[in-house]
């Protein structure tokens, strides 16, 4: 059974709190910060790319060349019907049985627009046969004090051969390099998961495990821990969290 440790993200300290907890494996969903805390499973590991140590592989360089006709535009977090149509096409093709499969346009708008921190919608367009630009991919991105956090991305399933999921990460690494930000946060990685396996292909990848960030090393060396004692009690987890003022929490 899924269980999460979460806190509200609101008020004048929302951005400070988001910065602090993102460094401790938390992720944002609208105005909530959460971290998986299942009672007998510790499979979900937060992942980030250390930008200074990233070097693209031959395959990733091919992905960049394959998508060199894409144009990027960063906008305010405002949902559009065009984005939602692309989102629906992506879900129907990739995640038809997932937890977001039934999202309507109002829920989509809430996902994009309900953000109390610095967020951007980064759109990628590609030329069609007539030369007009069509929406090809979208990423909802948070700007942290130490990097970019990719909250959610989706793309045109008909362009599957373009490896747009990989390209969006590569472009975010490029944006972070240009902005002098040290990390790109990719969300969660699960050892052995085919859908998330591509994240382990990025050099400079770190995972948040056993209370701290560590080099991923050989991905196959990480196993899914599902023992009842693999996760510390909730009270102990909370006590280990450092708040923005540097003091540990108490409960």
C-alpha positions as CSV (number, residue, x, y, z in Angstrom):
1,X,0.0,0.0,0.0
2,X,1.3,3.4,-1.0
3,X,2.1,5.8,1.8
4,X,3.6,9.3,1.6
5,X,5.1,11.8,4.1
6,X,3.8,15.3,3.0
7,X,3.5,18.9,4.0
8,X,1.6,21.9,2.7
9,X,3.5,24.4,0.6
10,X,2.0,27.8,1.1
11,X,2.6,31.3,2.4
12,X,5.7,33.5,2.3
13,X,8.1,30.7,3.2
14,X,6.9,28.3,0.4
15,X,9.9,28.8,-1.8
16,X,12.4,28.5,1.0
17,X,10.7,25.3,2.2
18,X,10.6,23.8,-1.3
19,X,14.3,24.5,-1.8
20,X,15.2,22.9,1.6
21,X,13.0,19.7,1.2
22,X,13.8,19.2,-2.5
23,X,17.4,18.7,-1.3
24,X,16.1,15.9,1.0
25,X,14.3,13.9,-1.6
26,X,10.9,15.6,-1.6
27,X,8.9,16.4,-4.7
28,X,6.2,19.0,-5.4
29,X,2.7,18.4,-6.6
30,X,0.7,21.6,-6.8
31,X,0.9,23.1,-3.2
32,X,2.1,19.9,-1.5
33,X,5.6,18.5,-1.0
34,X,5.8,14.8,-0.6
35,X,8.2,11.9,-0.2
36,X,7.3,8.2,-0.5
37,X,7.3,6.5,2.9
38,X,5.7,3.1,2.4
39,X,5.8,0.9,5.5
40,X,7.5,-2.0,3.9
41,X,9.1,-0.7,0.8
42,X,11.9,1.8,0.0
43,X,12.0,1.5,-3.8
44,X,11.4,5.1,-4.9
45,X,14.6,7.0,-4.9
46,X,14.8,10.7,-5.8
47,X,17.3,11.3,-8.6
48,X,19.2,14.3,-9.8
49,X,21.9,15.0,-12.4
50,X,25.1,16.8,-11.2
51,X,25.4,19.2,-14.1
52,X,29.2,19.8,-13.9
53,X,29.9,16.1,-14.2
54,X,27.4,15.3,-17.0
55,X,28.9,14.1,-20.3
56,X,26.4,13.1,-23.1
57,X,26.8,9.6,-24.5
58,X,26.9,8.9,-28.2
59,X,23.2,7.9,-28.1
60,X,22.3,11.1,-26.3
61,X,24.2,13.2,-28.8
62,X,22.2,11.5,-31.6
63,X,19.0,12.5,-29.7
64,X,20.2,16.1,-29.6
65,X,20.9,16.1,-33.3
66,X,17.6,14.4,-34.1
67,X,15.8,17.2,-32.4
68,X,17.8,20.2,-33.5
69,X,14.8,21.6,-35.3
70,X,12.8,22.0,-32.0
71,X,12.2,25.5,-30.6
72,X,12.0,26.1,-26.9
73,X,9.8,28.7,-25.2
74,X,9.5,29.2,-21.4
75,X,6.2,30.7,-20.3
76,X,4.4,31.4,-17.0
77,X,2.6,28.4,-15.5
78,X,-0.7,28.8,-17.4
79,X,-2.5,25.8,-18.9
80,X,-3.8,25.9,-22.5
81,X,-6.1,23.6,-24.5
82,X,-3.3,22.7,-26.8
83,X,-1.2,21.5,-23.9
84,X,-4.1,19.5,-22.5
85,X,-4.7,17.8,-25.9
86,X,-1.1,16.8,-26.1
87,X,-1.2,15.7,-22.4
88,X,-4.3,13.4,-23.2
89,X,-2.6,11.9,-26.2
90,X,0.5,11.2,-24.2
91,X,-1.4,9.6,-21.3
92,X,-3.6,7.5,-23.7
93,X,-0.5,6.1,-25.4
94,X,1.9,5.7,-22.4
95,X,-0.1,5.6,-19.2
96,X,-3.7,4.6,-20.1
97,X,-4.0,2.6,-16.8
98,X,-2.0,5.0,-14.6
99,X,-3.2,7.2,-11.8
100,X,-3.6,10.3,-14.0
101,X,-5.5,8.6,-16.8
102,X,-8.9,10.2,-15.8
103,X,-7.6,13.7,-15.4
104,X,-9.8,16.3,-17.1
105,X,-8.9,19.8,-18.3
106,X,-9.7,21.4,-14.9
107,X,-7.4,19.0,-13.0
108,X,-4.7,19.5,-15.6
109,X,-5.0,23.3,-15.2
110,X,-4.7,22.8,-11.4
111,X,-1.5,20.7,-11.9
112,X,0.1,23.4,-13.9
113,X,-1.2,26.6,-12.3
114,X,-1.5,25.9,-8.6
115,X,2.1,26.6,-7.7
116,X,3.2,28.8,-4.9
117,X,6.8,29.0,-6.1
118,X,8.8,30.0,-9.2
119,X,7.6,27.6,-11.9
120,X,7.7,27.7,-15.7
121,X,6.0,25.8,-18.5
122,X,8.7,25.0,-21.0
123,X,7.2,24.2,-24.5
124,X,8.9,22.6,-27.4
125,X,7.6,23.1,-30.9
126,X,8.5,21.4,-34.2
127,X,7.7,22.4,-37.8
128,X,5.0,20.6,-39.6
129,X,4.9,19.9,-43.3
130,X,3.9,23.5,-44.0
131,X,6.6,24.9,-41.8
132,X,4.1,26.0,-39.1
133,X,5.2,25.3,-35.5
134,X,3.3,22.6,-33.6
135,X,3.5,21.7,-30.0
136,X,5.7,18.6,-29.6
137,X,6.6,18.5,-25.9
138,X,5.9,20.3,-22.6
139,X,7.6,20.3,-19.2
140,X,6.4,21.9,-16.0
141,X,9.6,23.0,-14.3
142,X,10.3,24.5,-10.9
143,X,13.3,26.8,-10.4
144,X,15.1,26.0,-7.2
145,X,18.1,27.8,-5.6
146,X,20.4,24.9,-6.6
147,X,18.8,23.7,-9.9
148,X,15.8,22.9,-12.0
149,X,13.2,20.4,-10.9
150,X,11.3,18.7,-13.6
151,X,7.8,18.3,-12.1
152,X,6.1,16.6,-15.1
153,X,6.8,16.3,-18.8
154,X,4.9,14.9,-21.7
155,X,5.2,14.8,-25.5
156,X,3.7,13.8,-28.8
157,X,3.6,10.0,-28.9
158,X,3.8,10.0,-32.7
159,X,7.3,11.3,-32.3
160,X,8.4,8.4,-30.2
161,X,11.5,7.7,-32.3
162,X,12.8,11.2,-31.4
163,X,13.3,10.1,-27.8
164,X,11.7,13.3,-26.6
165,X,11.7,12.3,-22.9
166,X,15.5,12.0,-23.1
167,X,15.8,15.2,-25.1
168,X,13.8,17.3,-22.6
169,X,16.2,16.2,-19.8
170,X,19.2,17.0,-22.0
171,X,17.8,20.4,-22.7
172,X,17.2,21.1,-19.0
173,X,20.8,20.2,-18.3
174,X,21.8,22.7,-21.0
175,X,19.5,25.4,-19.4
176,X,21.0,24.7,-16.0
177,X,24.5,25.0,-17.4
178,X,23.7,28.3,-18.9
179,X,22.1,29.5,-15.7
180,X,25.0,28.3,-13.5
181,X,22.7,25.9,-11.6
182,X,24.4,22.7,-10.3
183,X,21.6,20.2,-10.5
184,X,18.6,19.0,-12.5
185,X,16.1,17.0,-10.4
186,X,14.5,14.2,-12.4
187,X,11.9,12.9,-10.0
188,X,11.9,9.3,-8.7
189,X,13.9,6.4,-10.0
190,X,13.0,2.8,-9.1
191,X,15.6,0.0,-9.5
192,X,14.6,-2.5,-12.2
193,X,11.7,-0.3,-13.5
194,X,11.7,-0.3,-17.3
195,X,9.7,2.9,-17.5
196,X,12.3,4.7,-15.3
197,X,15.4,3.0,-16.5
198,X,16.4,5.7,-18.9
199,X,17.2,8.1,-16.0
200,X,20.1,5.9,-15.1
201,X,21.7,6.5,-18.5
202,X,22.7,10.1,-17.5
203,X,26.3,10.5,-16.3
204,X,26.6,12.4,-13.0
205,X,23.4,10.9,-11.7
206,X,22.9,10.9,-7.9
207,X,20.1,9.2,-5.9
208,X,18.8,10.1,-2.4
209,X,19.3,7.0,-0.3
210,X,19.8,6.3,3.3
211,X,19.4,9.9,4.3
212,X,21.7,11.5,1.7
213,X,22.7,12.0,-1.9
214,X,25.1,9.4,-3.3
215,X,26.5,8.5,-6.7
216,X,24.3,5.9,-8.4
217,X,27.2,3.8,-9.4
218,X,26.1,0.6,-11.2
219,X,22.3,0.8,-11.4
220,X,22.0,-3.0,-11.2
221,X,23.7,-3.0,-7.8
222,X,20.6,-1.3,-6.4
223,X,17.8,-3.7,-5.5
224,X,14.2,-2.9,-4.5
225,X,14.0,-3.1,-0.7
226,X,10.7,-4.5,0.4
227,X,11.4,-5.9,3.8
228,X,9.1,-4.6,6.7
229,X,12.2,-3.2,8.4
230,X,13.6,-1.4,5.3
231,X,11.9,1.9,6.2
232,X,12.4,3.8,9.4
233,X,9.2,4.7,11.5
234,X,7.5,7.9,10.5
235,X,8.4,9.7,13.7
236,X,12.1,8.9,13.1
237,X,11.9,10.1,9.4
238,X,10.3,13.4,10.5
239,X,13.0,13.9,13.2
240,X,15.7,13.6,10.5
241,X,14.3,16.3,8.3
242,X,16.1,19.7,8.4
243,X,13.9,22.7,8.1
244,X,15.1,25.9,6.3
245,X,16.5,27.4,9.6
246,X,18.8,24.5,9.9
247,X,17.1,23.0,13.0
248,X,15.8,19.4,12.8
249,X,12.1,18.9,13.2
250,X,10.6,17.4,16.3
251,X,7.5,15.3,16.8
